[in-house]
């Protein structure tokens, strides 16, 4: 058995793909495998730390708006295609698993030309441009959200792969800290979330303890009692998520899946449609409609929303837990095995 993996642009694509690899290793032991990703150092380091060989290829972003970079990126995508074609022709895997992202398109196209079987996974409530392209070549399409896309013979709901550390914590008897608020703006931070926190510290910190991942754009000159601001939260993050009474975050699909498994009450602040394709808005709305998250629509209501979620007994966490899919990596692994054996 030989399996290739691809996906990237951000670690949000890489980490779930590696979770599927880890599941396959737990089933089969060591097997021949490799990863085709972007030239970002962080991707290579994460992949190789899990024992996967890593091949970087040239990449170009798929933009929906006018930019002069669209012209130069055409050449990068073409270069990436020929690089991927050479790697896949030399390695000849039984199947390619793609987690999406702009790096995946030339790789999936190369796999199609070489008649290599292809399984792709879409994390978000609606399919992104890269996966809409990749789906035309795919043998199976795995979905992270149930009932968010039309079903077909090759479309399967699997849920979103979640890190083993999160899944294992879900079943540990660790009490929630009633005054702990965890604020996550992603590894690079989020200017909008940072601003809301800074503007409301006088209302937050006297009552609650705030741990804030602010990213590189954070203002670390700000000091308050009960306020712990960090550029990045590393290995401690899963435990902090487990302990938090409230998690304030963006609404990326991977984070939402983790919140559901941990039964967290959350206040979601999705990226605006001007900053993305609107996938985070759709993800947040999907959870809100099911009573599984609160969504901030007006920054003026930030402190009021936080107060309600911290002071009132709500069933948001319980509703989120009902939407969990703890064995997503296992379901995807079974799809990959089925495609190999078909």
Secondary structure as GFF3:
##gff-version 3
##sequence-region A 1 342
A	DSSP	beta_strand	2	6	.	.	.	ID=ss1
A	DSSP	alpha_helix	11	28	.	.	.	ID=ss2
A	DSSP	beta_strand	32	37	.	.	.	ID=ss3
A	DSSP	alpha_helix	41	49	.	.	.	ID=ss4
A	DSSP	beta_strand	53	56	.	.	.	ID=ss5
A	DSSP	alpha_helix	69	91	.	.	.	ID=ss6
A	DSSP	beta_strand	95	98	.	.	.	ID=ss7
A	DSSP	alpha_helix	104	113	.	.	.	ID=ss8
A	DSSP	beta_strand	117	122	.	.	.	ID=ss9
A	DSSP	alpha_helix	129	134	.	.	.	ID=ss10
A	DSSP	beta_strand	140	143	.	.	.	ID=ss11
A	DSSP	beta_strand	155	157	.	.	.	ID=ss12
A	DSSP	alpha_helix	164	170	.	.	.	ID=ss13
A	DSSP	beta_strand	180	184	.	.	.	ID=ss14
A	DSSP	alpha_helix	191	199	.	.	.	ID=ss15
A	DSSP	alpha_helix	201	204	.	.	.	ID=ss16
A	DSSP	beta_strand	209	213	.	.	.	ID=ss17
A	DSSP	beta_strand	227	230	.	.	.	ID=ss18
A	DSSP	alpha_helix	237	243	.	.	.	ID=ss19
A	DSSP	beta_strand	246	249	.	.	.	ID=ss20
A	DSSP	alpha_helix	253	261	.	.	.	ID=ss21
A	DSSP	beta_strand	266	268	.	.	.	ID=ss22
A	DSSP	alpha_helix	279	289	.	.	.	ID=ss23
A	DSSP	beta_strand	294	295	.	.	.	ID=ss24
A	DSSP	three_ten_helix	299	301	.	.	.	ID=ss25
A	DSSP	alpha_helix	302	311	.	.	.	ID=ss26
A	DSSP	alpha_helix	316	322	.	.	.	ID=ss27
A	DSSP	alpha_helix	328	341	.	.	.	ID=ss28
###
